[in-house]
Amino acid sequence: MDKEVRELEKALEQIWEIATTKFGLDPFPTRFEVVPASVMYEIGSYALPGRYSHWTFGKAYHKMKTMYDFGLSKIYEVVINSNPSYAFLLENNSLLQNKLVIAHVLGHVDFFKHNAYFSRTNRRMVDDAAMHARRIGEYEFTHGRKVVEDFLDAVLSIEEHIDPNFFIKKQADDRKKDAPVPEPKPRTKYEDLTPPAELEAIAKAKAAKAKDDKLEPEKDLVWFIMQNSPVLEPWQRDVMGMIHDEMLYFVPQMQTKIINEGWASLIHSRIMRELDLPDNEHLEFAELHAGVVSPHRNQLNPYYLGYTILEDIERRWNNPTPEEQEKFGRQPGGGWAKLLEVREIDNDISLLRNYLTEDLCEKLDLFVYELVEEEEWTITEKRWMKVRDQLVGNMTNFGFPYIEVLDGDYRRNRELYLRHRYEGAELDGKYAHKVLEYVYKLWGRPVHLETVVEEEKRVLRYDGEDHTET
């Protein structure tokens, strides 16, 4: 074991040198730990080491561990976005597998550090998650584990409904609060000439406008309820704040799954080709790499999709056409510089919109399929622009329904009115009813959800006892 560790340390030094000098990567300092499968799958299911306990994490752990035990799937590594970053390697990986994993991890960490969508990431979330776990543990001791777990069930039912632009919006709100209050305009000698009725109408118009501005739809459902619920206790608001902070940490990863995995796969392929591997390891690497970046049956493989698009970008920018040279000023050999730019400014949606071409759609064999007449799945669209737009549409709001708060004092009765921004996909009725029950528990007053069912506007309501629909 000591010999393998020494060989792995030597390989790590070589891989780091190649990554930083040959390819110009600039990752955070990264700490690697070799761990058994039980630890690997615990971290994988909780997403962060030391995170608070909840039955959903345990369910994920047992599912993933069972798949591993029966040889149906395997996690080769887990990497944590922090500074320094932490990466965990499976102890029964072969030396070649861990070399590839280290190269893959450095691609991820370089992406974490330089991609614009991670610029506001809390790089100390590992420490914060452990602190959250301790506080939630104290609440379980004080209020009872079942009480806290039931409350977490309600919060986690809406945890994805946060605002990705929360930090930008909060800064704007803070600037408004800090702005100096304008002094009242001095009365003029002509003001008395304005009829009282007209002055009253002007005042009402200004008040109505101020009210409309205040009632601007709020996308961050978790934050809104945490701040405005009439029934939450201080410890419950604290728990919601912790969940909100952790979800903001995960948002960039949700926005960049394809490009992030594509970049890490591209990096590991380039670094491994630079290593002086024996013949048997070359063959093992080829098999592993093919398994990572190959298409999956009946679903998209983000590694394959991202890797293929990035390789195509490099090829096109390395060999621009005469028209591209004249029109855009592209010079031959600019592929790697372009890839460094893409990894810095793009997310999944912009990557697909800007770089998924007709040729790539054909190469990747992308199409749209639907369940026709509830009988069989049928290909319904192969035109590349329609396929691209469908992919992008599915990724909008991370693939979750777009729900926003319209009114927190509906009917002047502190009732909560929500709206589903319908974009062609209806809500799952059974799931929607259950989530309304959870939201009622958090808000404490009747909850209304405006949506579209069978092309007609409907409002789902839950008053704490019955579900109704109009």
N, C-alpha and C positions, 0 to 999 in steps of 0.2 A: 504494500500500500504506500509506504514511504517513497519507494522508487517511482511509482505512478504519479505521486504528488509532485516530486521533483521534476519529472518530465513535463507535467502540466504547467508548472511554474515557468520552465524554460520556454515552452510553447507560447505561454501568455506574453512573455517579454517580446518574442519574435512577432507575434500578432499585433501587439500594441505598436511596435516600431513600424511595421508595414502600414498599419492604419493611419498613423499620424504623419509619416514621412512620404510614403509612396502615394497615398490618396488624400492627404491633407485633412484628415478628420480631426476633430477637436472635442472628444467626449469628456464628460465629467470624470474625475477619479472614480474607479469602479472596484468594488470589493466583491470577490467571488467566494462562495462557500459551497463545498460539496456536501450534500445532505441525502438522507435516505428517502425513499418514496413517500413515506407517511408525512414527513415534513414538507416535501415538495408539494404534495397535493393539499396539505393544510393551507400553505401560503397561497397556492393557486385558487382555492375555493374562497378564501377570505379576501383576496386581492391585495391585502396589505398585512405584513406580519404584526401580530399583537393587536389586531382589530377587535372590536366589541363582539360579544357572542350573540348569535341569533340562529334559530332553527334552519333558516334558509341556507346559511353557510354550511351547516352540518349536512343538509340534504345534498348540496352541491359536492361536498367532500366525498360522501359515500358513493355518489354516482360516478365521480371521476376515478376514485380509488378502485371501485369494482370493475370499471372498464379496463383499468391498468392491470389488475390482478388476473383478468381473463384474457389479457393480450389483445384487447380490442382497440386501445389507444394508449398514447404515452406522451407525457409532458417532458421535453428535454431540458427546458430551462424556464425560470421565472425571473424577470428583471423589474426592479422598482425604480420609478422616476423620482430621484432625489439627488441631492448633492452633499456627499458623495453618493453615487448610485450603488445599489446592491443587486447582485445576481446570484442565483442558486442553481447549482448543477446537480443532476441526478447521479448518485454515487455509483450506480451500476452501468453508467454510460461507458462506452469504450473510449480510449484515449482520442481517437479520431473524432468521435462524436462530440466530445467536450471541446476539442479544438474548433470545430465548426460552430458549436454553440457560443464559445467565447467571441469568435469573429462576428456572429450574428448579434450578440449582446452589444458589442461596441458600436454596431450600426444603429441600434435602438438608442443608446445613450447619446450618441452624436446627434441623432434626430431630436431627442428630448431637449438637448441644450440649445439647438439652433432654430428649430421650427417656431414660427411666430405664434402659433396657437398655444404653445407651452410657455410663452414669455411671462405669464402671470401665475404660473403654477407654484403652489406652495411646496418648495423643495424640502421642507422639514415635515412633510405629512406623516412620515413613519413615526416620528416623535409625537406629533399631534394625535395620531390614531391611537397610540398607546395611552395618551392622556385621556382621550375620549372614552376608551374602554374602562379606565379606572373610575371616571366620573359616573358612567352608566352603571358600573358595578356598585358604586355607593348608593345610587338611586334604587337599585334592586334590593339592597340591604334595608333601605329606609322604607320603601313603599311596597316591597314584595316583588319577587321575580316575575310572577305571572302578570302583574299589573304593568310592569315595564315592557315585558314582551308583547302584550296585547297592544300597547301604545306604539311600539316599534312596528308591529304589523300594519297599523294604520298609516304611519309615516312612510314606510317603505313601499306602500301601494302607490304613492305619488312621487317617489324620489327622483324619477327621471324628468319630472315637470319643473325644471329650473330654467333660468335664463342664462344661456352661454355668455351673454354680454353683461353679466351681472356687475363685474368690476367697473366696466366703462360707465354703465348706468349709475352705479353708486357714486362714482367720482363726480358725475354731472350733478347728481342730487346734492352732494356735499358742497359743490361750488355754488349752487343756488342758495343753500342755507347760509353760506359764508358771505354771500354778496351783500353789500350795504343796502339798507332799506332806503329807497328814494324819499326825499322830503316831499311833503304835500305841496302841490302847486298853489301859489298864492292866488287869492281871489282877485279877479279883475273888476274894473269899474263897470264892465259890460255884462258881468255874470247875472246881475239882477234882471237883465232884459230877457233872459231865457225863461219861458213859461215853466212853472213848477211841474206840470205833467210831463214835459219833455225831459226835465232833469231826472224825474223818477224813472222814465223809460230808459234813459242812458244808464242809470245805476243798475236797473234790472238786467240790461244787456250785458254789462260788465260782470255782474254776479253769475249770470248764466254761463258766460264764457269761462270764468274761473272754475265753475263746477264741472264743465265739460273737460277742461284740462286736467282736473283732479281725477276724473273718472276714465282716464285713458286706460285701455285694456292692459292688464298685467299678466305677463307670461309666466313669471316665477311664482307658481302656485304654492310651493313649499314656503318661500319667504313671506308671501302675503299672509298665509294662514298663521305662520309663526308670529308675525308682527301684529295681526289684527283680530285673531280669534277671541271671542268674548268669554271662552270657558277654560282655556289652557292655564295650567299652573306654571309657576316659574321654572320648575324642573323640566316640565314638558317642553317649554319654549327652548330651554337649554339643549335638550336632546335633539329637537328639530334643527337648531342651529348647527349642531355637530354633524348631523346627516347632510345638511345643506353644504357645509364646508367640504366634506368628503366627496360629495357628488361634483362640486366644482373642480376638485382635483382630477376626477375621472373624465370630465367633459372633453379635454383635448385628445385623450386616447380614443374616445368615442368618435371624434371628428376626423381622426387620421388613421383608422385601422388599416386601410388598404395601402396608403402611401408609406406608412410607418413600417409595415411588414414587408412591403416591396423594397424599401430602401435597405432594411436589415438583410434581406435575402440577397440583394445585389452586392452589398458589402461583403457578406460572408463568401459569396462565390468568387469575388475578385481577390480577397485576401488568401483564400485557400489555394488558389492557383499560383500564388506567389511563394507559398511554402514549399520546401524541398521534401516532398512526401515520397515514401517508398511506394512501389507499384501496388501492393495490396491495399494501402491506404487511399491511393488514387481511385481505385475501383470502389472502395467503400464510400468515399466522398461523393462519387458520381451517383451512386444509388441513393444516398441520403438526400442530396440536392434535388434529384429528380422527384423524390417523394414529397419534398417541401413545395416545389414550384410546378406541380402538375395539376391538371384540372380535376375537380371532384364531380362525381356523379350526382346530378339533380340539385347542385348548389354551387355557388361561387366560392372559389378558394381565394381569399384576399391576398395571400402570398403570391399566387400565380398571376392574378390580375395586376397587382401593383408592380411586380417584377417585370412583367411583359411590357407594361406601359413605359416604365422607366428605361428599359433597354431600347425601346423604340424611339424615345426622346433622344437618347444619346446618339443613336444611329442617324437620325434625321438632322441633328445639329452638327454632327461630324461631317456629314455629306450634304450640305444644302444645295438645292437646285440653283441654277443661274438666276431664276426669277426671285428666289428667296434671298440670294446674295444682293441683288439689286434693290429689292423692295424693303427688306428688313435689315440689310447690312450684315447678314450672317457670314461668318468666315469659316472655312473648313477647319475641323479639329476642335470646335467649341462645345463638343458634347458633354464632357465632364463638368466644365464650368456651368453649363446649363442645368445639369443635374443638381449641382450644389445650390443653385438658385431655387430650383423647384422644391428641394427638401427644406428650404428656408421659408418659403412664402405660401405654399399650397397646402390644402387639406384634401380630403377624399372627393368632395363635390367639385372643387375647382380643378383637381387632377382629371376627373372624368370629363368635365365640360370642355376643358382646353386641349386635352391630349388624347382622348379616345377617338380614334379616326375610323373611317369606314373599313380600311384595310385591317385594322386591329380587331374590329368587331367580327369580320370574317375569319380571321386567324383564331380568335378566341371562341368562335362559334357561339356568339351571344344571341339570345332571342328571348321573347316574352311568352310565357305560357300561362294559361288560366284553366280553371275547372269549369268546363262547359256543361251546362244543364245538370250539374251535380253528378256527372257520370264518369268522365275521364278527363285527364289533363291534356290539353291541346295547345300546340304552338299557335299563337294568335298574332304575332308581330315579329318580323325579321328585318324591317327597314332600320338601318343603323342609327339614324337620328332619333327615331322613336324608342329604340332600345336604350340608347344613351340617356334620353330624357326620363325613361322609366327607372333606370338605375339611380339617377340623381334624385328623382322624386321619392324613391324608397328610402334614401338616406337623409332626406330633409327631416329635421328635428329628431335625428338618430333613429328614424323608423318608428317613432312613437306618435300617437295622435297629438295634434297641436291643440292644447287646452289653455284657455286664458280666462282670467277673472274680469267680468264686466262690471259687477256691482257687489260690494260687501254689505250693503244696506238695502237690499231689494225689498220693495214694498214698505220701506221705512220700518222694517221689522228685524233688522240685522240678519236677514236671510242671505245666502250666498248664491250668486247667479254666475254660472260658468258658460263658456261657449266653446264648442268644438269647431275649429276651422276645417270644414269639410273640403277635402281635395280629391274626392273620388272613391275613398275607402271608408266604408261605414264602420262604426264601433261594434265591437262584440257585445251584444246586449247583456249576456250573463255576466261578463267581466265588468261592464259599465255599472250594472246595478250593485255589484259587490264593492266597487271602488267608491260609489256614492255613499254607501253605508260607512265606509272608513272615513270619508271626508266629513260626513255628518258628525262622526265621533270627534273629529278634530275641531270642527266649527261650532258644534253644539246647537245649531239652528237648522231649519230646512234648507236643503241644497237643491238647486235647479241646474240642469245641464242641457243647453240648447245644442242640437245636432241635426243630422239629416238621415232619415230612414226611408228607403225606397223613393228617393228623389224629392221627398217632402220634409219641410221643416218640422221637427218635433222637439218637445221639451220634456226631458225625463226629470222626475221629482222624487225626492225621498225626504219624509218628515220625521224620521226616527221610528216609524211603525210600518208605513205602507209605501210601496212604489206606485207612482201614477205616471201617466204619459198623456200629453195633449198635443 
